[in-house]
Amino acid sequence: MLGESVAIALWERVVISDPRTFLEDLFFAAVRAADPYEAIRAHLPQRPKGRTVVIGAGKAASQMAEAFERLWPHPFEGVVVARHGPVAACQTFKILQSAHPVPDEAGLSASEALIDAVQGLTKDDLVIALISGGGSALLPAPPEGFSLADEIALNEALLASGAPISAMNLVRKHFSRIKGGRLAALAHPARVVSLIVSDVPGDNPAFVASGPTVPDEGDASEALRAIRDYKIALPQRIVDFIHQEVTPKPSDATFSGHEVHVIASARVSLEAAAKLAVERGVEPIILSDCIEGEAKDIGRMHAALAREFASRASAGKPMVLLSGGETTVTIGGGTYGKGGRNSELLLSAALDLQGSEDITALAADTDGIDGSEDNAGAFCDGQTVARIRAAGGDARSFLSGHDAWSAFSLAGDLFAPGPTGTNVNDFRAFCCNKREGGSYVTLAITQ
């Protein structure tokens, strides 16, 4: 009868024919959700009576600067600090470059340029800070009486400790003339508006790039506790300095009227990836956007979860496990190889996924660079370890030597999209894809 609906059950197979392409599509959906242009456009402040000075630092600094130029129709002065390598083309901004993850001389000059940019301002002036992850290393500014060598020693000890990023940045901001809100304090009495792309679990803006424009309540005792708990091997003179250092606090009148906006984060990016998965007929499960811990341990955890979900999944109903956060790699004594936390995490997972026919995974840094090499991360599946072995390598030896890049290079499993222009931490996707069978889909047909 016309207007009545009849439910018809159809048998439909949903199979991801190319899991790697699917996972890559999810990665780029996550990256697009953190696009600096759209994020900045939604948070632009009003034009001030006086000058507009724009400063910035981080792995996404030049892309944020380029987006700001397109969006801001008024005069401004701008200088930002990006890492060495390709940068976005800007007309007004001065783009400076320095080293990451270990500071260099160029970083010293870049820090001084940002300090100079906020000098001599008035209450009618506006400072807009474009901050993204990576700024901690890009802005070395050791305290009076210390040198770049001291800050390099600090960073190397932090990177080798396996401490979470929040603990590392807590220590960093107690050994700097620019971090921990000090750059914003130098801009007083001008108002400061911070636009932040978060790469830290939990999205605390005071920890992104060690908070050059965002003070927090942390004190020296917390920094010293982190040094003790994570056995961070610092020179005693640095520890002695931190012991007596006092950082600016949010309640200080200096910061009155300032605004802080987290304009992009891992959570938003994971939700964008999940949305695309649904559109492709795949069930997404977001585990968390703030997972921390030793990379190899988190890799095993993800492998175990993927195996469990794959065993439960109905044939023809693919699932994808999504997660974000920032893991760490603890490096002991001796030499170590190439790679970063994402490739190390995935190599650990690959060892536990040997022989699996239904799981393919991607772990990558959303800035496009994992560690010191040119890859964002890597893919793995149940045959990755076998491919490494066939090429003459041993996956377990590579893992113990922190040489995951070499392992995935042998297997042909590196993922190298190039710099993305944003940075909202790590992206992980484990696809559970049954290749046989199907599932019932109910269609309502109106007649």
DAHU-V819072 format. One line per field, one symbol per residue. phi: phi as a letter, one per 20 degrees, with the letter a starting at -180 (. if undefined). A space follows every 50 residues. Layout:
phi = ???
//
This chain:
phi = .gneddecedecedcefcgffgffffgffffffdggffffgecffffefd fdddcaapfdffffffffgfeeedfbdbbcddfgpfcfecedfeedcbeb edfcfffgfffffffffdemedfeecdddddbgnfgffcfbffgndcggf fffffffffefnfffffffffgfecaecemnfffffegefeddddceecd gnmfffdflmlfdcfbefcfffffffgffelfedgffffffggdfcefdg ffggefnfccceebbfgfffffffffggfendeecefadcecpfgfffff fffffffffffeffgncfccedbcpbeccedefnebeepbffffgffffg fedgnfedcccccbefencdmeeederadbbfdgffffffendcgfffff elcfgffffffmdfdcfngenbadneccbdedcfecnabecedddec
//
